[in-house]
Amino acid sequence: MQRQKAEAMDGITDDRVNPWTVHREEESFACSYFSVRSDTVAHGTRLPRVYNSIRMRTFGVSVVPIDDEGCTTLVGQYRYVVDRFTWEVPGGGCKLDQAPVEAARMELSEETGYRADHWLQLFDASLAPGTIDGRTQCFVAWGLRAGIPHPEPEERLQQRRVPFGQAISMVLSGEISSFSSVTVLLGIQVKLARGELPADLMKLLQQRPR
């Protein structure tokens, strides 16, 4: 009770009720991947205003494959929107009615050729929730079996196999900068440090690079 009073005095409350009132929803643009809305809304007692946002018609999946030597495989390509080459973990889009793990299996096979016997979903990450409702389901996969990559026609991919620890260094140096890749790689690293991963996966990740 004393803590609640102190928080109230500081203007801090634990009120999680939706404060937004929607006066009008208006879709100003739409394509097969997303729509842009220009809704008229009000926050609490403030006057109504236009709130522009992007609403996704797919969601993302990202997967970190770990092989028997504790290495992961990154994929690189030139990204049109950011106008530069990027290194990322394998991943892509998933239909809203599709099981995320099935989409992750497809993307891993398409981009690397790998199929995995073991899958672990780590978390569901949001990207810029103030402007876009997009999210990415993040996975780690191990027990890999090699195959032939078959990327989409507009994907000119390069592969780069690195020890998992080197991938973490690439994140910290900024060489890997895509949000979903950074999130899932650091998430695995934290869970590894806490001992919160399956024992066989931890054993793979704790190997010294050869």
VEXBA-217923 format. One line per field, with one value per residue (C-alpha): residue in one letter; x, y negated, z. Coordinates in Angstrom, 2 decimals. Each point is the difference from the previous one (the first is absolute). Example, Ala and Ser with C-alpha at 12.3 -4.5 7.8 and 13.67 -1.06 7.14 Angstrom:
REM residues 2
rest (a s)
east (12.30 1.37)
north (4.50 -3.44)
up (7.80 -0.66)
REM end
This chain:
REM residues 210
rest (m q r q k a e a m d g i t d d r v n p w t v h r e e e s f a c s y f s v r s d t v a h g t r l p r v y n s i r m r t f g v s v v p i d d e g c t t l v g q y r y v v d r f t w e v p g g g c k l d q a p v e a a r m e l s e e t g y r a d h w l q l f d a s l a p g t i d g r t q c f v a w g l r a g i p h p e p e e r l q q r r v p f g q a i s m v l s g e i s s f s s v t v l l g i q v k l a r g e l p a d l m k l l q q r p r)
east (0.00 2.82 1.70 -3.27 -0.38 3.58 -0.56 -3.24 1.81 2.60 -2.73 0.80 -2.78 -0.40 -3.13 0.14 -3.45 0.00 -0.01 -0.67 -3.40 -0.40 -2.23 0.64 2.07 1.21 2.18 2.07 2.08 0.04 2.05 0.35 2.57 -1.36 -2.45 0.43 -2.67 -0.67 -2.38 -1.51 0.57 0.14 2.20 -1.81 -1.52 2.19 -1.49 -0.35 2.86 1.10 2.17 1.80 1.04 1.02 -1.94 1.70 -1.79 2.83 2.36 3.67 2.01 3.71 2.02 3.56 1.28 2.67 2.05 1.92 3.10 -1.87 0.01 -2.88 -0.65 -0.81 -1.50 0.97 -1.70 -0.27 -3.10 -1.80 -1.67 3.12 2.18 2.81 1.16 -0.99 0.82 -3.02 -1.23 -2.26 -3.61 -2.90 -3.74 -2.79 -3.70 -2.22 -1.76 3.27 1.76 3.16 2.23 -1.09 0.86 3.36 0.69 -0.76 2.19 2.93 -0.21 -0.41 2.87 2.56 -1.18 0.00 -2.69 0.01 -1.10 -0.40 -1.76 -0.41 -2.12 1.64 -2.38 -2.27 1.70 -1.76 1.58 -0.76 -3.40 -0.81 -0.28 -0.24 -1.72 2.57 1.58 2.56 -0.06 3.56 1.35 3.19 0.41 2.52 0.51 0.63 -0.07 1.55 -1.88 -0.08 -1.21 -2.84 -0.55 -2.65 0.86 0.62 2.26 3.67 1.38 3.46 0.66 2.51 0.65 1.48 0.42 -2.94 2.27 1.17 -3.61 -0.45 3.12 -1.46 -3.12 2.01 2.15 -3.04 0.87 -3.32 -2.57 -3.42 -2.24 -1.32 3.49 1.44 -2.90 0.10 3.81 0.29 -3.01 1.78 3.18 -1.84 -1.86 3.30 1.61 -2.97 -0.07 -3.53 0.50 -0.33 3.11 0.96 -0.28 2.06 2.69 0.18 0.21 2.68 2.46 3.25 0.41 2.30)
north (0.00 -2.40 0.74 -0.62 -3.38 -0.95 0.96 -1.97 -3.08 0.31 0.26 3.65 2.55 3.59 -0.82 2.14 -0.89 -1.08 -3.84 -0.37 -0.89 0.71 -2.51 1.20 2.69 -0.81 2.16 -2.30 2.67 3.78 2.71 3.74 -0.46 -2.91 -2.86 -3.60 -1.46 -3.65 0.34 -2.82 0.74 -1.69 0.87 -0.40 -3.47 -1.48 -1.26 2.43 0.18 2.09 3.00 1.56 3.62 3.05 3.23 3.16 2.75 2.44 0.44 0.88 3.05 0.09 3.13 0.60 3.38 1.62 2.80 2.83 -2.19 -2.83 -2.22 -1.91 -0.93 -3.59 -1.16 -3.21 -2.00 -3.53 -1.58 -2.44 -2.11 -0.70 -0.03 2.19 3.58 1.58 3.18 1.52 3.26 2.01 -1.13 -1.47 -0.53 2.19 -0.11 -0.90 3.39 1.96 1.75 -2.04 3.07 1.26 -3.35 0.07 3.51 -1.19 -3.10 1.96 2.55 -2.63 -2.22 2.55 3.45 1.15 2.09 0.28 2.74 -2.32 -3.35 -2.43 -3.15 -2.67 -2.96 -2.24 -3.35 -3.23 -2.61 -3.71 0.62 -3.70 0.04 3.61 3.11 2.33 2.72 2.74 3.51 0.94 3.58 1.98 3.28 2.83 3.60 -1.31 2.00 -1.60 -0.60 -2.28 -3.60 -1.13 -3.72 -2.09 -1.54 -3.48 1.33 0.03 1.43 0.65 2.36 -0.51 2.71 -1.36 1.20 -1.12 -2.24 -1.77 -0.69 -1.67 -2.10 -1.02 -1.21 -2.01 -1.56 -0.96 2.33 1.75 -2.74 1.32 -0.20 3.55 1.48 -2.02 0.95 3.74 0.29 -1.96 1.88 3.31 -1.38 -1.13 3.30 1.84 -2.04 0.72 3.71 -0.26 1.93 3.77 1.84 1.31 -3.45 -1.54 2.61 -0.98 -3.71 0.43 1.69 -1.81 -1.04 2.29)
up (0.00 0.88 -3.35 -1.86 1.72 -0.90 -3.63 -0.12 1.38 -2.77 -2.61 -0.71 -0.04 -1.14 -2.01 -3.15 -1.31 -3.64 0.02 -3.73 -1.47 -3.72 -1.78 -3.54 -1.73 -3.51 -2.24 -2.24 -1.78 -0.29 -1.68 0.48 2.80 2.07 0.21 1.14 2.27 0.79 2.95 2.00 3.69 3.38 2.96 3.30 0.19 -2.74 -3.26 -2.93 -2.48 -3.00 0.87 -2.97 0.35 -2.02 0.47 -1.22 -1.91 0.77 2.91 0.05 1.02 0.80 0.70 1.19 -1.23 2.21 -1.55 1.69 0.42 1.70 -3.09 -1.51 -3.62 -0.90 -3.27 -1.74 -2.70 -1.32 1.54 -2.27 2.69 2.09 -3.16 1.33 0.45 3.30 1.93 1.74 1.45 -2.33 0.04 -1.88 0.02 1.26 -0.77 2.93 -0.13 -0.33 2.89 0.74 0.37 -3.43 -1.55 1.78 -1.37 -3.52 0.26 1.45 -2.81 -2.71 1.12 1.30 -1.10 3.62 1.63 3.78 2.38 3.01 0.26 2.87 -0.17 2.12 -0.10 -2.03 -0.67 -0.98 -2.27 0.53 1.69 -0.12 -3.79 -1.21 1.38 -1.60 2.09 -0.48 1.47 0.95 -0.07 0.47 -1.90 0.40 -1.07 -3.52 -3.23 -3.07 -3.22 -3.03 0.48 -2.25 0.62 -1.70 -3.41 1.44 2.77 -1.00 3.23 1.33 2.89 2.79 2.57 3.25 3.59 2.11 2.11 -3.15 -0.95 3.40 -0.66 -3.36 1.82 2.53 -2.73 -2.09 -2.88 0.66 0.47 -1.00 3.06 -0.12 -0.52 2.89 2.24 -0.58 0.15 3.25 1.40 -0.57 1.58 3.13 0.35 -0.47 2.80 2.28 -0.82 -1.37 -3.24 -0.60 1.15 -3.45 -1.53 2.79 -0.61 -3.66 0.78 2.64 -2.37 -0.72 -3.66 -1.98)
REM end
